[in-house]
Amino acid sequence: MKTKKIAQFTIVAVALALGLPARADTMAVPSKEKPAFTFEVPSDWKPKGDASDESVEATAPGDKAYLSSWIVKASDEKALTTDLEATLKDALKSIDGEPKQHELDVNGTHHFVITGSGVDKRAGNKVKFVVGIFDAGSGNAGIVYADYDADAPDSTMNVLDGILKSIKVVKK
């Protein structure tokens, strides 16, 4: 009788554990002390903030996806363009065709989104990328860059989508 109850308890405990979401860290850009915006990154993506350049980075388990985020002065279009070009040049060996642009609203903030594909500079495999640009307040633009393996599993894509949908501008 006791063995049956232990087995039932184990089944219930496992079911509850599987139903719980993975632990996520709230990341703030440019810093936790002075956030312009925040977003949620699962702990197993090993997110880290860099106070010296006021950015956040995270990498999916198995290196299937990478995410980086920072801010620039919104009024400085040249700096914004230079940042985007430098990021793409650093991450990609080549870009396939012309990137596509669209707009969307996330948590009350309007985002300009650029998507495309290319060849990863380090691994040499096909990747897709997405860049989101949005008003982060105080004259700043928030930038979130992500690239992911072209054959990344749906689970990686779902997590990345959740991260991007969790972006929240901190109202001042």
Rosetta blueprint (number, residue, H / E / L):
1 M L
2 K H
3 T H
4 K H
5 K H
6 I H
7 A H
8 Q H
9 F H
10 T H
11 I H
12 V H
13 A H
14 V H
15 A H
16 L H
17 A H
18 L H
19 G H
20 L L
21 P L
22 A L
23 R L
24 A E
25 D E
26 T E
27 M E
28 A E
29 V E
30 P L
31 S L
32 K L
33 E L
34 K L
35 P L
36 A L
37 F E
38 T E
39 F E
40 E E
41 V E
42 P E
43 S H
44 D H
45 W H
46 K L
47 P L
48 K E
49 G E
50 D E
51 A L
52 S L
53 D L
54 E L
55 S E
56 V E
57 E E
58 A E
59 T E
60 A L
61 P H
62 G H
63 D H
64 K L
65 A E
66 Y E
67 L E
68 S E
69 S E
70 W E
71 I E
72 V E
73 K E
74 A L
75 S L
76 D L
77 E H
78 K H
79 A H
80 L H
81 T H
82 T H
83 D H
84 L H
85 E H
86 A H
87 T H
88 L H
89 K H
90 D H
91 A H
92 L E
93 K E
94 S E
95 I E
96 D E
97 G E
98 E E
99 P E
100 K E
101 Q E
102 H E
103 E E
104 L E
105 D E
106 V E
107 N L
108 G L
109 T E
110 H E
111 H E
112 F E
113 V E
114 I E
115 T E
116 G E
117 S E
118 G E
119 V E
120 D E
121 K L
122 R L
123 A L
124 G L
125 N L
126 K E
127 V E
128 K E
129 F E
130 V E
131 V E
132 G E
133 I E
134 F E
135 D E
136 A E
137 G E
138 S L
139 G L
140 N E
141 A E
142 G E
143 I E
144 V E
145 Y E
146 A E
147 D E
148 Y E
149 D E
150 A L
151 D L
152 A L
153 P L
154 D H
155 S H
156 T H
157 M H
158 N H
159 V H
160 L H
161 D H
162 G H
163 I H
164 L H
165 K H
166 S L
167 I L
168 K E
169 V E
170 V L
171 K L
172 K L
